[in-house]
Amino acid sequence: MNNNDQYKDKLTDAAYKVCRLAATEQPFSGIYNDHWQQGIYHCACCEQPLFSSDSKFDAGCGWPSFFAAIETKVAYKSDESHSMQRVEIQCDNCQSHLGHVFDDGPKPTGKRYCVNSLSLKFYSE
């Protein structure tokens, strides 16, 4: 069985395309873009904790944005698709596509983790 097959029944078609096939949801369409409740954002596939609401900020880009990931929970991969050089972020546990990280975020890290809402599952504190 393909590693992605186990997620076909767990995820919606749209979430499967984002998480397992590295698609991108439309900007300003995700449920967590304008979501400010305190808690932890987990991987939609394996439920590993990925981001704390303490690091979330409004980047105005249309996707949930964080200035830091929970340490050792996110993997980084070079992405040269669409004639661009970017850094893809994935869940370190199941390799689910989360989005991309950029060097234009706020202090203290200067990073902007730009994440698809469909790749996340939120649990309040």
N, C-alpha and C positions, 0 to 999 in steps of 0.2 A: 504494500500500500504506500502510495506517495505521502510524504509528510503533510502535505496540504489537505489531503483527502479527509483527515480526521476533523477538520474545521468546517467542512461543507454543511453539516447539519447543525453546528453550533452557531454559525454566523449568518446574518442576512446576506443576500447576494451582493449588496453594495459593500458591506463590511468585509466580505470575503475578497472582493476585488482589491480593496485598499490593503488589507492585512497580508494577504497571501500572494497577490499579484502586483503589488506596489503601485496601485492606482492612487489618484488624489481626489478627495471630495471637493466639491465646489466651495469657493470661499464664502464665508458668512452663512453657510448652510448647516454646520455642525451644532449639535446640542451643547457642546462645552465651550464654544467660542465666547459666549457672554454668560458664563457660569462662574459664580464667585463664592460658592459654599465651601466651608473648610472641610478638608479631607484628603484622601489619597486617590490618585488616578492610576488604575491598574491596566495591564494588558488585556484587551478584549478576548484574546485567544487563550492564554494560560493563566491569567489573573495575577501575574507577578506585579508587585508594586513598582511603579516607574517614576512618578512625579508627585510632589507634594503641592497642595494648593498654596503653600507659603512662597513658592517660587513662581507662581503664575502671575502674568502681567498682561495688559492690553497693548499689543503691538500694532493694532489697527490693520493687520494683514488679512483677517478673515478666518484664521485658524487659532485654536488654543495655543498660547505661547508661554514658555517657561524659561527662566534664566538658568536653571540647573535641573539635572536629573538626579534621582536617588542613586548614590554611588554604586558602581559596578552592575547596575541593572540595565543599562543601555549600551548597545554595541554600535560601532561607527564603521561605515563602509563607504569607500569612494564611489561616487555616482556621476557618470559622464553622459547620462541620457539627455535627450532634448538639446543637444549641442551646448550643454552647460557643465561646469565642474562644480559639484556640490558634495556635501557629506550627508549620506543617508543615515538615519537612525533606526535601529531595530531593537526589539526586545531581545535582551541577551539570552533569555531562556529558550524561546521558541522561534526566534528570527522573524517575528512578525514585523512588517513594515509599519513604522510609526509616522515618519515624515522626514524632515531634514533639519540640520542645525547650522546656524549662520553666526558670523562674528559681528553682528550689529545689535546685540542685546544690551540691556542695562547693567549697571554695576550690581553685584560685585564681580560677576563672571565675564560680562561682555558678550555672553552667548544668548542666542534666541533659538530655542528648540521649538520649531514650528510643527505642530502635531495634528494629524487628522482625528477629529472627534470619534469617527467610526473605529479607530484602533484602540480606543480607551473605554474603560468601565470605571465609574466613580463610586467610591464608598465614603460616606461622611464620617466625621470623627465623633 
